[in-house]
Amino acid sequence: MNKSLLRNGLLGISFLYGIAIAIMAILGLDGIGVFAAVGGIVVGALWAVHGYLGSDRRTMDA
């Protein structure tokens, strides 16, 4: 899979998640805390997996 496409997709997800939190805060919805916590964990985990799988995991030869 193209790394740039995956990164751009994660940026889009993060952006839309931020907009959803902002709208929920403006409207004063009750479930914002749970939504923010669960969504933050999911989005953060996706970025962590992307960083782990996208890194150059080269071993140093002695």
C-alpha positions in Angstrom: 0.0 0.0 0.0 1.2 3.5 -0.7 2.6 5.1 2.4 1.5 8.6 1.3 -2.1 7.5 0.7 -2.2 5.8 4.2 -0.7 8.9 5.9 -3.2 11.2 4.1 -6.1 8.9 5.1 -5.0 9.1 8.7 -4.7 12.9 8.5 -8.2 13.0 7.1 -9.6 10.7 9.9 -7.8 12.9 12.5 -9.2 16.1 11.0 -12.8 14.7 10.8 -12.5 13.4 14.4 -11.5 16.8 15.6 -14.4 18.4 13.8 -16.8 15.9 15.3 -15.5 16.7 18.8 -15.8 20.4 18.1 -19.4 20.1 16.9 -20.3 17.9 19.9 -18.8 20.5 22.2 -20.7 23.4 20.6 -24.0 21.5 20.7 -23.3 20.5 24.4 -24.0 16.8 23.8 -23.8 14.5 26.8 -21.7 11.7 25.4 -18.7 13.9 24.4 -16.4 12.5 27.1 -16.8 8.9 26.2 -16.7 9.7 22.4 -13.5 11.8 22.9 -11.8 9.1 25.0 -12.6 6.1 22.8 -12.0 8.0 19.6 -8.7 9.4 20.9 -7.5 5.9 21.7 -8.6 4.6 18.3 -7.0 7.4 16.3 -3.8 7.3 18.5 -3.5 3.6 18.0 -3.9 4.0 14.2 -1.1 6.5 14.2 1.1 4.3 16.4 0.6 1.3 14.1 1.3 3.5 11.1 4.5 4.7 12.7 5.6 1.3 13.7 4.9 -0.4 10.3 6.2 2.6 8.3 9.5 2.9 10.1 12.7 1.5 8.8 13.3 -1.4 11.2 16.8 -2.1 10.2 19.1 -4.1 12.5 22.6 -3.0 13.2 25.1 -5.6 12.3 28.0 -5.9 14.6 
